[in-house]
Amino acid sequence: MTEFFMPMMPPTTTHQQKKVTVRNGKPAFYEPEDLKAARAKLTAHLAKHVPDKPIDGSLRLFVKWLFKRSGKHLNGSYKTTKPDLDNSNKLLQDCMTDLGFWKDDSLIVSLITEKFWADTPGIYIKIEEV
């Protein structure tokens, strides 16, 4: 089992924000600067926690996104506003795959993910082999 917390302001830019342009009559996808920055931020924080060898079997991934509490929101209450949880998680999983947490993200057979308002922002991650 691997478990860690990354204290940070979680990125609000998501994987869905890729753009498309046309070059020589063909579509070409690219990442805008804010998406590149979000990927770089996640990669830098995750790099400290990469296991010695990639997981090569079935795994369960727990992710808790903790966004800085503001105004009327209570610490620990669910966040029901953007960014969309599935899009945030896609970018996170892509970064973890690229860093070698596992051989391929298809090995994730169980995904439990939530987002909250919190006094201490960050991302909590737990990986269990199943």
C-alpha angles and dihedrals in degrees: 000000000000121000131171145146123224110203105213144111099274113234115255093199110096141200090257091069095079112129134218130216133175119245120179089347094305129105115249123189121215140171117246117228095262091054091048089051092049091050091048092049093050092044092051093051095042094048091075091062105044111134121239090251131016119259108251101185139063115305144184117222122203117191128178116187110204114195123193109272116239137180115328097002116111123225107264097016118133117265109229098179133083143328098074111238097226093052093047091050093050091059091046093049091048090053091047091049092049090050093051104251087140137000093250135351089237084080089073102101096164126037123184113180134164139168127217144174109248143177088224109045122208145095124283116202132185124178121193127182110228 
